[in-house]
Amino acid sequence: MSQTESAAAWSEVAAGWERRDPWVSAGAKPVTEKLLERLAPRPGHAILELGGGVGEVGRGVAARVGPDGRVLITDQSEAMIEVARRAAEGVANVSFQAADAQSTGLPAESFDGVVGRFVLMLAQDPAAVIAETHRVLRTGGQVAFAVWASAPDNPWGSTIGRALLDLGLAEPPEPDAPGPFRLADVDRVRLLFDSAGFDHPILDEVPIAMRYASFDEYWDVTCDLAMSLRNALRELPEKRAEELRSLVRERLAQYEGDDGLEIPGLARVFSSRKLPR
Ligand SMILES: C[S@@+](CC[C@H](N)C(=O)[O-])C[C@H]1O[C@@H](n2cnc3c(N)ncnc32)[C@H](O)[C@@H]1O
């Protein structure tokens, strides 16, 4: 999938992400808190969010940099940017721009911090994102990126993909294709930072729990957020779609309790600062 195709695909799910903003925000809360702690934005800082989606992290940062600071929320998808703009209505110190995280076109050394939640592994070339981050940061500026650990560590987000493969309903992805679990190798991510001229990154492991009132809610939420499921359901005959749903339900039954489903996950936050030359 080219970057243009990726932007178009993410635009297709922008309405779903807008609908599920509170759910994503609740599930990812420990990750957001860790990102903000490591980014450590201060009043007056200029902060760039890459792949901001509906901009929840950027809104959190805006509250911290105060009226003398500014946050630029970017995303490759124009539709996501429109949602982010709506969600931040009335917030004075936030602006928005459609931009590819690999090449933003923003001035060099113009930000005190760069943050990205669950975007690095989705770019065609994560090394280009890290290099671009380094370019736009001032010396000493902070970066904090969240990525997912492996697929088995994240059954909330990987069970459907696994079931699609096991039922022969999807082709295995190309090796190293952009995807949520592509940067699960800690050493690889560390090397990306080291090679770009950042200080050796700090790694925080952040366990999460995704909660759903029922399996039906899990399915609906996932249909709203996940392109892979939407695409599969668009093309599958009803019987095959039902088979998929049954297999996923069976595999997630172990996470079912009195209050619905609580499915574990593991994210990682890598943070660092730009070293003087
Ligand atoms: C999984 S969503 C995460 C959105 C948001 N950061 C969050 O945590 O809620 C990934 C977002 O990254 C964006 N994205 C993927 N590749 C990108 C790239 N190369 N440049 C900019 N945005 C990108 C997508 O358009 C999408 O909005």
The ligand as an SDF file (V2000), in Angstrom:
LIG
                    3D

 27 29  0  0  0  0  0  0  0  0999 V2000
   -3.7580    4.0230   14.6330 C   0  0  0  0  0  0  0  0  0  0  0  0
   -4.1390    5.6500   14.1430 S   0  0  0  0  0  0  0  0  0  0  0  0
   -3.6110    6.5270   15.5940 C   0  0  0  0  0  0  0  0  0  0  0  0
   -4.1530    7.9130   15.6670 C   0  0  0  0  0  0  0  0  0  0  0  0
   -3.7700    8.6780   16.9440 C   0  0  0  0  0  0  0  0  0  0  0  0
   -2.3640    8.9470   16.9950 N   0  0  0  0  0  0  0  0  0  0  0  0
   -4.2180    7.9240   18.1740 C   0  0  0  0  0  0  0  0  0  0  0  0
   -3.3780    7.3490   18.8650 O   0  0  0  0  0  0  0  0  0  0  0  0
   -5.4420    7.9040   18.4160 O   0  0  0  0  0  0  0  0  0  0  0  0
   -2.8500    5.9930   13.0200 C   0  0  0  0  0  0  0  0  0  0  0  0
   -2.8930    7.3600   12.3650 C   0  0  0  0  0  0  0  0  0  0  0  0
   -1.6360    7.5670   11.7400 O   0  0  0  0  0  0  0  0  0  0  0  0
   -1.8330    8.1710   10.5000 C   0  0  0  0  0  0  0  0  0  0  0  0
   -0.6650    7.8640    9.6480 N   0  0  0  0  0  0  0  0  0  0  0  0
   -0.2320    6.6680    9.1980 C   0  0  0  0  0  0  0  0  0  0  0  0
    0.8920    6.8310    8.4710 N   0  0  0  0  0  0  0  0  0  0  0  0
    1.1660    8.1570    8.4650 C   0  0  0  0  0  0  0  0  0  0  0  0
    2.1840    8.9530    7.8850 C   0  0  0  0  0  0  0  0  0  0  0  0
    3.1640    8.4350    7.1510 N   0  0  0  0  0  0  0  0  0  0  0  0
    2.1550   10.2880    8.0890 N   0  0  0  0  0  0  0  0  0  0  0  0
    1.1700   10.8490    8.8330 C   0  0  0  0  0  0  0  0  0  0  0  0
    0.1720   10.1510    9.3800 N   0  0  0  0  0  0  0  0  0  0  0  0
    0.1770    8.8230    9.2230 C   0  0  0  0  0  0  0  0  0  0  0  0
   -3.1270    7.5980    9.9890 C   0  0  0  0  0  0  0  0  0  0  0  0
   -3.6950    8.4280    8.9930 O   0  0  0  0  0  0  0  0  0  0  0  0
   -3.9420    7.4990   11.2780 C   0  0  0  0  0  0  0  0  0  0  0  0
   -4.6900    8.6580   11.4890 O   0  0  0  0  0  0  0  0  0  0  0  0
  1  2  1  0
  2  3  1  0
  2 10  1  0
  3  4  1  0
  4  5  1  0
  5  6  1  0
  5  7  1  0
  7  8  2  0
  7  9  1  0
 10 11  1  0
 11 12  1  0
 11 26  1  0
 12 13  1  0
 13 14  1  0
 13 24  1  0
 14 15  1  0
 14 23  1  0
 15 16  2  0
 16 17  1  0
 17 18  1  0
 17 23  2  0
 18 19  1  0
 18 20  2  0
 20 21  1  0
 21 22  2  0
 22 23  1  0
 24 25  1  0
 24 26  1  0
 26 27  1  0
M  CHG  2   2   1   9  -1
M  END
$$$$
